[in-house]
Amino acid sequence: MPSKKDIPNLLIDAALKLAAERDWHDVTMIDIANEAGVTVADCYDHCSSKADILRRFVKRVDREVLADLESEDFNEPGHDRLIAVIMARFDILADHRSALRSIINAGGDLGPADGLRAIKTHFGAMRWMLEAAGFQTSGLHGSMRVAGLTAVYAKTFKHWLDDDSTDFGPTMAYLDRELSKAAGWDRRVEKGFGKASSICGKITKRCRNFSLKKSTSAGENSPSDSTSDQGASPAANG
């Protein structure tokens, strides 16, 4: 009997094998459990659905890519590092292209809720790829970067599925072009955020100055002065 630690990977491998052999839509969780050689109960404990298996597969690929990173990799330009980590991802996926075609053709066989979780999983994967390449992903600009890379990756992934070359050279060239376009967009966004920040800073400064002037003016014409003047009048008249 396999150890509980091995069961998720056994289920992933079994699911990919079955997806390569038949339509993903026709593959059931029972089929996957039987192929993996685990009980249905153990399958349920570790992966509750095919969507869950796919999410675990994405995270396994993420980990393999990140595990191959070396400290000297971070001395390379960000653009080159990003190409390297994404191409490393495709290298890991290469043995599963038939399975991935079946899964893509079936739309992942995902319902609405699973579809949203799948999007979140892929956004998380692309965030890690950007971080591994040395790009900031925090804040609004960072989130836009993640969304942009997710779009680039999706387009390149479709190109890669049909790339029959031995070294995936056409895919790398396509990725290089798409990332160069995205880099131009990223610079414009960064410039726009810089201008917006400058404008917001000026507006904030003016608001503070206006508030200070208003406060000073109110102090010079405080009600206590008027009250003391009114109180002194009867005494003076008396």
C-alpha positions in Angstrom: 0.0 0.0 0.0 1.4 3.4 -0.9 2.2 5.9 1.9 -0.1 8.8 2.4 2.6 11.1 1.4 2.8 9.5 -2.1 -0.9 9.3 -2.8 -1.4 12.8 -4.2 1.4 12.3 -6.7 0.1 8.8 -7.6 -3.3 10.3 -8.3 -1.8 13.1 -10.4 0.2 10.6 -12.5 -2.7 8.3 -12.9 -5.0 11.2 -14.0 -2.5 12.4 -16.6 -2.0 8.8 -17.9 -5.8 8.4 -18.3 -6.2 11.8 -19.9 -3.6 10.9 -22.5 -5.5 7.7 -23.4 -9.1 9.0 -23.5 -11.3 12.0 -23.4 -10.8 13.8 -20.0 -14.5 14.3 -19.7 -15.0 10.5 -19.6 -12.3 10.0 -16.8 -13.9 9.6 -13.4 -12.4 9.8 -9.9 -13.0 6.1 -9.5 -11.0 5.4 -12.7 -8.1 7.6 -11.3 -8.1 5.8 -8.0 -8.0 2.4 -9.6 -5.2 3.4 -12.0 -3.2 4.8 -9.1 -3.7 1.7 -7.0 -5.2 3.5 -4.1 -8.6 3.0 -2.3 -11.5 5.2 -3.2 -11.5 6.4 0.4 -7.8 7.4 0.3 -8.4 9.1 -3.1 -11.3 11.1 -1.5 -9.1 12.1 1.5 -6.4 13.6 -0.7 -8.2 14.8 -3.9 -11.9 15.4 -3.8 -12.3 16.1 -7.6 -10.5 16.2 -10.9 -10.2 19.9 -10.5 -8.4 19.4 -7.2 -6.0 17.0 -9.0 -5.2 19.6 -11.6 -4.6 22.3 -9.0 -2.2 20.0 -7.3 -0.5 19.3 -10.6 0.0 23.0 -11.2 1.6 23.4 -7.8 3.8 20.4 -8.4 5.1 22.0 -11.6 5.6 25.3 -9.7 7.7 23.5 -7.1 9.9 21.7 -9.7 10.6 25.0 -11.5 11.5 26.8 -8.3 13.6 23.9 -7.1 15.9 24.3 -10.1 16.7 27.9 -9.5 20.3 28.8 -8.6 21.5 31.9 -6.9 23.5 33.0 -10.0 20.2 32.9 -12.0 19.3 36.1 -10.3 22.3 37.9 -11.9 20.6 37.7 -15.3 18.3 40.4 -16.7 14.7 40.1 -15.6 13.5 39.5 -19.2 15.9 36.6 -19.7 15.1 35.1 -16.3 11.4 35.2 -17.0 11.9 33.4 -20.3 14.1 30.8 -18.5 11.5 30.0 -15.8 8.6 29.7 -18.3 10.6 27.6 -20.7 11.6 25.4 -17.7 7.9 25.0 -17.0 7.3 23.8 -20.6 10.2 21.4 -20.3 8.5 19.8 -17.2 5.2 19.7 -19.0 6.6 18.2 -22.2 5.9 14.6 -21.2 2.3 15.4 -20.6 1.3 17.2 -23.8 -1.2 14.5 -24.9 -2.9 14.6 -21.5 -2.9 18.4 -21.5 -4.5 18.5 -25.0 -7.3 16.2 -23.7 -7.8 18.4 -20.6 -7.8 21.6 -22.6 -10.3 20.2 -25.1 -12.6 19.3 -22.3 -12.2 22.8 -20.8 -10.7 21.1 -17.8 -14.2 19.6 -17.2 -14.7 22.4 -14.6 -17.8 23.8 -13.2 -18.1 27.6 -12.4 -16.7 27.4 -8.9 -13.8 25.1 -10.0 -13.2 27.4 -12.9 -12.7 30.4 -10.6 -10.4 28.3 -8.3 -8.4 27.3 -11.4 -7.9 30.9 -12.4 -6.7 31.7 -8.9 -4.3 28.8 -9.1 -2.8 30.0 -12.4 -2.6 33.6 -11.1 -0.7 32.2 -8.1 1.6 30.2 -10.4 2.4 33.3 -12.6 3.0 35.4 -9.5 5.7 32.9 -8.4 7.2 32.9 -11.9 7.5 36.7 -11.8 9.0 36.6 -8.3 11.5 34.0 -9.4 12.5 36.3 -12.3 13.0 39.2 -9.9 9.9 41.2 -10.6 7.8 42.9 -7.9 4.2 41.6 -7.7 2.8 43.6 -4.8 0.2 46.3 -5.1 -2.0 47.2 -8.0 0.8 47.4 -10.4 2.1 44.0 -9.3 -1.4 42.5 -9.8 -1.6 43.9 -13.3 1.8 42.3 -14.0 0.5 39.0 -12.9 -2.6 39.3 -15.0 -0.5 40.3 -18.0 1.9 37.4 -17.6 -1.1 35.0 -17.2 -2.4 36.2 -20.6 1.0 35.9 -22.2 1.5 32.4 -20.8 -2.0 31.3 -22.0 -1.2 32.4 -25.5 2.3 30.8 -25.5 0.9 27.6 -24.0 -1.4 27.1 -27.0 1.6 27.8 -29.3 3.7 25.3 -27.3 1.1 22.5 -27.6 1.6 22.5 -31.4 5.4 23.0 -31.4 6.9 19.8 -32.7 10.6 21.0 -32.6 13.0 19.2 -30.3 14.1 22.3 -28.4 10.9 24.3 -28.5 12.8 27.1 -30.3 9.7 28.5 -32.0 7.9 28.6 -28.6 10.8 30.5 -27.1 10.9 33.0 -29.9 7.2 33.5 -29.6 7.5 34.0 -25.8 10.3 36.4 -26.3 8.2 38.6 -28.6 5.1 38.5 -26.4 7.2 39.4 -23.3 8.8 42.3 -25.1 5.3 43.6 -26.0 4.3 43.1 -22.4 7.4 44.9 -21.1 6.5 48.0 -23.2 3.0 47.9 -21.7 4.5 47.5 -18.2 6.7 50.5 -18.7 3.7 52.6 -19.7 1.7 51.5 -16.7 4.7 52.2 -14.4 5.0 55.7 -16.0 1.2 56.2 -15.6 1.4 55.2 -11.9 4.3 57.6 -11.4 2.3 60.5 -12.9 -0.8 59.6 -10.9 1.3 59.4 -7.7 2.8 62.9 -8.4 -0.7 64.4 -9.1 -2.1 62.8 -5.9 0.9 64.2 -3.9 0.2 67.7 -5.2 -3.5 67.5 -4.5 -2.8 66.2 -1.0 -0.3 69.1 -0.4 -2.9 71.7 -1.6 -5.6 70.2 0.6 -3.3 70.3 3.6 -2.4 73.9 2.9 -6.1 74.9 2.5 -7.0 73.1 5.7 -4.2 74.9 7.6 -5.2 78.3 6.2 -8.8 77.6 7.2 -7.8 76.5 10.7 -5.7 79.7 11.1 -8.5 81.9 9.9 -11.0 80.3 12.2 -8.6 80.9 15.2 -8.3 84.6 14.4 -12.1 85.0 14.4 -13.0 82.7 17.3 -16.3 83.0 19.1 -14.5 83.8 22.4 -13.4 87.2 21.1 -16.9 88.1 20.0 -18.3 87.0 23.4 -15.8 89.1 25.4 -16.6 92.1 23.2 -20.3 91.7 23.8 -19.8 91.3 27.5 -17.8 94.5 27.8 -20.4 96.7 26.1 -22.9 97.0 29.0 -20.2 97.8 31.5 -18.9 100.5 29.3 -22.4 102.0 28.8 -23.0 101.9 32.5 
